[in-house]
Amino acid sequence: MTSETPESGQQAPEQKIETLAEEIGRLIRNAEPERREDLKELAFTLIREEAFQGATEDARRGGTTPGPFNPLGSGVLIFVLGGGLSFVFGPVGLVLMFGGLIFMLWGLLMSWLKR
């Protein structure tokens, strides 16, 4: 393990992982034969959880904040669905169309006020 990066003075991440994997393997081999399988599963689970936990934290930190919700698109969809449903079951379709209109007006108002 003498190959260290000259500018940082630390081992490369691949070398650190390899060293840790060798140490984990040595610990598992030195354990009692009855416990080896359980230790393998434990090591695998812990590594997987740590990798996924780190990935989700990085995504949360690096991700952008979502924009505000504009109900215009949802209103159009609800209005169209209500129009189709009004042929099958009139009162429910009309209520959905009315709700879609309200959503569309709300979305248009939000877009207009932001400018």
N, C-alpha and C positions, 0 to 999 in steps of 0.2 A: 504494500500500500504506500509506495513512495511517490507515486505520480500525483502530485498536488498541482493545482493551477497556480502559476507564479504570481499573478496579480491579486488574487484573493487570499491565498494562503490556506485555502480550505479544499477538502476533497470535492470532486464533482458529485452531483446528486446521484448519478448512476453508481459510482463507487461506494457511496455511503449506503445505498440500498443493497448493493451486493454484500457489503460487510455485515449489515444487519440481518440479511437473509441467511448468511452463513452462520451467524451467531444463533439465530432462531433454530436453524436445522440442527446445530450442535446440541442445543438445549433439549430439543425433542428426542434426538437419538440417545442422549444420556438419561432420559427419564425412564421410568418403569415401563415395560412392554404393554401393560394393560392401559396405561394413560396416554400412550403416544398418539393414538387416533383422536382422542379428545383434545389433546394439545394442538394437533394439526388443525382441527376444526376451529378451535379458539383463535389461533394465529390468523387463519384465513378470514374469519369473521371480523376480527379487530382491524386488520389491514383494509378490508373492503369498506367497513364503516368509516374509517378515518379518511379514505380516499374520497368516498361519496360526500362526507360531511365537509371536507375541504373544498370540493367542487361546488357545492351549493352555497357555501359562504363566499367564495370568489364570485359566483354569479350574482349573489345579492349585492356585494360591494361594488362590482364593476358594472352592474346593470343600470340602465337609465330608468328614471321614474316614469310610469305610464302617464299619458296625457289625460286630461279630464274627459269624462264620459259625455258624449254627445248623443242624445237619444234620437237624432234624425234618422239614422240608418235603421234602428230598431223599429221606429214608428212606421217606416215604409214597409218593412217586412210584416209587421202586425196588421197593417192596413190591407196588404195583399192577401194574407192568410184569412183575414176576416171576410174579405170579398169572396173568396172561394168557398169559405164555410157558410156564407149566407145563403148559398144555393141549397145546401143540405139541411142546415138548421138555422133558420133566419134570425131569431133573436140573438143567439150567441155570436153569429157572424157580424151583425150590426153593432153589437157592443164592442167587439174586437176592432171593427173599422173605426168606431168613434174613439177608442183608446189609441189606435194608431195615429189618428188625426191629431190628438192631443200631444202625443210624443213628437210628431213631426213639427207642430207649431212650437213646442218647447225647444226642440233642436234648432229650428230656424231663428228663434228669439236669442238663444245662446250664441249662435254664430254671428248674428247681427250686432249684438252688444259687445262682443269681443273686438270688433273692428273699430 
